[in-house]
Amino acid sequence: MIYLDSAATSLHKPPQVARAVAEAISSLGNPARGAHGASLAADRTIYETRRLLAAFFGCPRAENVVFTSNATEALNVAICGLLGPGDRAVTTDLEHNSVLRPLYELQDRGLRLDFVPADARGRVDWADFERLLVPGVKAVICTHASNLTGYSLDLARVAALAHSRGALLIVDASQTAGLLPIHMEDMGIDLLCFTGHKGLMGPQGTGGLCLRPGLELRPFKRGGSGVHSFDRAQPREYPTRLEAGTLNAHGIAGLKAALDYINAVGRARLYAAEHSRTLRFYEGVLRIPGVRVYGDFSQPLRAGIVSLNIRDEDSAAVADALAVDFDIAVRAGAHCAPRMHRALGTEEQGAVRFSFSPFTTELEVDTAIEAVKTLAAE
């Protein structure tokens, strides 16, 4: 199988990730729930992974790295822990439902919500950001890169604009963490949400959020923490405040192995490999008669995604043909990005998304181009 669905999850991972998970299942106990060797080994693994993530994302304190099960949970923790009825927030048309649905639920309870629109190529106009970011906005919530087109936002520019209006910046880095450069302090990011199973190449069931020092979030869930057991309330200290219940120590061990691999090979080198495959595919399909490609590919930094349609064919039918006839795995449909499809005019048809990884080969890319040519000619 030619796997071109890395925006959904990284299938091809460094082999040490699987080994780390297998070893952890047989050796790690419950972190912060005992003083015996298995529990302490879990504590050490989790702390070291926090430290690696803090350094990787430019978060100044390891204790401000909070583990969750994925980016969706992290975004819910961030959005619901910061915003409430009567607050005002700004987001964009590029967003995934992991951002939209928590915001819509808060909007129904009295949050004032404004959207920076996307144009027909999925881009934003900075004048719209400036128009909507008025005094009184509490937070800007935005993706680093669209999961439909790969188009990326200049986070430092968003942060500077938000902070000039007294607003905070919450970033969804689901499609960029691990490959595009992210440094919270340098870029001015207040809250960074990430998943471990995409560009970070870790196991599913891992993710988290990084908070700048001094930021206060209401706990999203409450329960066992291993400390202050006689207190009625959830502990106030990070990361315990936001980590009720047993952590996925086995998955976190795999995430640590993935981070070690990325640091050893180099994030920039991995991004260069993915980006070259993305552009090779884009240039190969761009002028095929009957094929329409979505998005802006002029950016030097973008997610490894190319979405297209073939004439008026249903995107799911095209994806099925790619799987059955060519053994190529892609994703079709709405991609949990309804507002972006509305901007692109693909609400009914959806889109066929090809997404690449550093492990995608040129032969796989060329085979996919030929498959698109064949389907477009039929």
N, C-alpha and C positions, 0 to 999 in steps of 0.2 A: 504494500500500500504506500502511495505517495501522500504523506500527511501535510496538508496545507491548511490547518485549522488551529494554528498556535495562538491566535487571539482568544480562543476559547480555553485552551489549556496546553501547556507544553507536554507533548507526548514523548519526545526524545530528550532525555535528561542525562546529565553526567552519571556514569554507572555508580559512582561513590554515593549518590543520593539514595538509591535503593539499598545499598549495603548499610548505610547509616541507619535507615529506618529499621531494617531487619535486626541489626545489632541492638538498637534501642528497645525494640519490642521484647527482647530477651534479657535486657539488663537494667532498664530504667524503671524506678518506682514512681510514686506520686510526689511531685515536687512540693516543697514546703509543708509536707504532711508527715515528717518523721526525721529522726537523726541517724538512721541506719544508712548503710552504704548505697543502697539502690535509690533511696530518696535524695541523698546528697549528690549522687551522680546526675540525677535529673535536674536538680538545682543548678549545678555547674553548667550543664548543657544549655539550659534556658538562659542563664545569665550571659554566657559567652555569645549566644546568638543575639541577645539584646545589644551587647556591646558591638558586635559586628554590624548590625543594622544601624545603630546610632552613627557609627563612623561612615557607613556606606551612604546614608541619607543626610549627613550633616546635621544630625540632631545632637545638641550639646550634652544631653544627659541620657545614659543608658536606661535609667529608671523611667524615663518618659517615653520609652518604647513599650507599647501595650500589645499583647498578642490577642488576636481574634481568630475565628475560623475561616475568614475570607474577607475580601474588600467590602462586600455588602454589609456584613456585620460591623466592620470598622466605620463605614459611612453612616450607618444608623446610630452607632455610639456617638459619633462626632456631631451629626446634625441634631439628633434628639437631645443630646447632652448640652448643647449650646443654645439652641433656639427654642422659642415657645410662642404662645399666643401674644399678639401685640408687637412682636419683633418684626423687622423688615430684612429681607434677604434678596440677593441677586444671583441668578444662575444663568445657564446658556441653553440653547437648543441642541448642543452637542451631547447632552448628558444621557447616560444609561439610566434605566429604571431604578438602579440602586441609589441614585441621587434623587430622581424625580418622585418616586413613590413616598419616601419619608417626607419630602417637602410638600407634596400634595396633601398628605395626611395632616401636617401642621397647618397648611393653608386652610383646610376645612375647619380648623380650630382657632383661626384668627391670625395666622402669619400672613404678612403682606409680602407677596412674591412677584418679582419681575424677571423677565427673560431677555437676555441678549440674543437677538435673532441670528440665524445662520442664513447665508444666501444660497443660491441654487447650486453652488459648488461646495457647500458645507463650511464656508468661512465666516468669521465674525468681522464686524466693522468696529474699530476701536472707538469711534465716535459714539456708538451705542453704549459701550461700557461707560464712557464719561457721562453720557446723558442719564443713565440709570443709577450710577453710583452717587447718590445725593447724601447729604448729611442725615444721619439717622439709620442708615443701612448698617446692620450688625455684622453681616457676613456675606462674602462672596463664596459660592460653592461651584467649582468647575473641574472638569476633567483635564488632565494633562494632554491627552490625545484621544480623538474620537475612535470608538471601537468599530465604526462603520467605514470611515474614510482614511483613518490614520492621521488626519490633520491635527497638528499640535498647537497649543497656546503658549505664548511667551509668559511663563509664570512670574518671572521677575517684574515684568511690566504690569501684569495683573495685580501683583502684590503691592507695588509702589502706588498704583492708582487707588487700590482699596485702602491702604493705610493712610493715604492723604485725605481720605474721607472718614477716617475713624473706624473702618471696617476690618474684620479679620478675613483671612483666606484659608479655606478648606479645599484641599486638592484630592481628586480621585486619580491615583497613579496606577490604576489597574493595568493599563496597556503599555506603560513605560518603565515601571520599576524594574531595575535590573539591566536595562539597555540604554535608555536616555539619561544624561546627567541630571541628577537631582541633588541639591544641597540646600537644606531648609534655611540655614542662617544666611547664606549668600543670596538666595532668591527671595527671602522674606516670607516663607511659608509658615503659617501658624499651626496648621494641622495637616498632616500627610497621611492618607489612607492607601494601603497597598494590599495586594494579594501575593501569596508565595508561589502559586502554581503556574504562573505565566512566564514573564520575562525573567523572574528570579529562579525559575527551573526547579523549584522545590515541590513537595508533595501537595496534593489537594488537601483542604482542611487546615491550611495555614494562611495567615495574613496578620494585619495589625494596623495600628496607627501610631504616629509619632507626634508629640505635642511640644510646642515651644515652652520653655520654663515660664511659670506664672499663669498659665492658662488653666482655668477651672471648668471642669465638665461634670455635670450631674451623672452619677452612675446609671448605666443603661439596664443593668441587672444586679441583683443582690443575692448573696449566699455565702457559702464557705470560702474562706480565704487562707486558712491555716494560721492566721494571727488574730489577736483581739477577739477571741471566740465568745467572750461574755458581753461584748458590746452589742447594743441593739441595732446600731447603724453599720453600714459598710465602712471599712477603714477609709480614711481620707487620703492616705499617701498613695502616690503612683508607684508602681503600676497596679497595686492591689485594689485600688479604688474601682478599677474598670475590668478586673480579671476574676470575677466570682466563679467558683467551680474549678474542676481539674483541667489544667491545660493539656493540649495535645503534645506532650513531650516527645512522642515518637515522631510525629510530623515535624516538630521543631528541630529535632536532630537531623532530619533530612534536609531541612531548610538551611541549617548551619553548613552542611556538606556542600550544598549548592552555592552558598555565599563564598565558601573557601575556594571553590572552583572558579567562580567569576573573578574573585580577587587575584587568583593565580594567573588566569589567562588574560584578564584585563577587560573591563566593561567596554571600552572604546573599540577594542578589537572584535568583540562579539557583535557590537552594534554594526560595525563596518561590514561584517559578513552578512548579517541579516539585511541591511540596507541595500547592498549590492544585488542580492537576490530579488528584493522587492522591485528595484528599478529595472532589472533585467526582464522581469515578468511584465511590468507596466509598459515598457517600451515594446515588448513583443506582442501585446494584445491591443495596444492603443489604436492602431489603424486597421484592424481586422474589420471588414465590412459587416455591419449589423451589430457590432459590439459597442456598447456605451460604458465608459469608465467614469467613475464618480470621484470627485475630490480634487485637491490642489497638490501637485507633486513637485512644486518649485521649492519646497522647504528643505534645507539641509538636514534637519532633525525632525523625524516623524516616525510614527509607528509602522511596523512592517505589514501593512494592510493594503490590498487592492480589491475594491468592490466593483462589480460590473453587472450588466444585463445583456442578454442576447435578444435583440429586437423586442417583441412583446411576450416572449416566452416566460412562463411562470418560473420564478427563481428556484423554487423547490424542484421542479421538473428538470432544470438544468443541473442542479446539484446531484439529483438521483442518477442522471445520465453519466455524469463524471464519475460517480462511485461505481456504477454497474458496468459501464463500458470501458472505463480507463483505470479503475481502482485508485481514484484520486479523491481524497477526503477534504471537503470544504464545508462551509456553512451557508445556508440560505435563509431567507425570511426577513424578519424585522429586527433581529439582533438586540432586542430590548432597548431600542433607541427610537421611539415613536416620533419625537419631534424632529430628529434629523431626517428621517424618511419623509416627513411632511415637507421639509425644506428642499429635499432633493426631488420631490415629486414621485416617490417610489412607494407610497403607502399601499397600493393595491398589489404591485408586482413584487415588492421586496427587492432584495439584491443578493447576488452570489458573492460571498466574501472569501477571498484567498488570503491567507495570512502565513507569514514566513518566520523562520527561526534561524539562529546562527548555524544550525545543523542541516538546513535545506541545501541540497546540492544544485549545481547549475544544470545537471542532467534532469533532475526533477522539475526544475523551472521550465526547461525547454520542452519536456514532455507535456506539461500542463498547457503551455502556449499552443502546442500542436493540437491538443484536445479541444481547446476553445475554438481554434480554426476549423476543426472538423465539425463541431456542433453548429457553429455559425454558418457553415456552408450547407448543412442539411436542410 
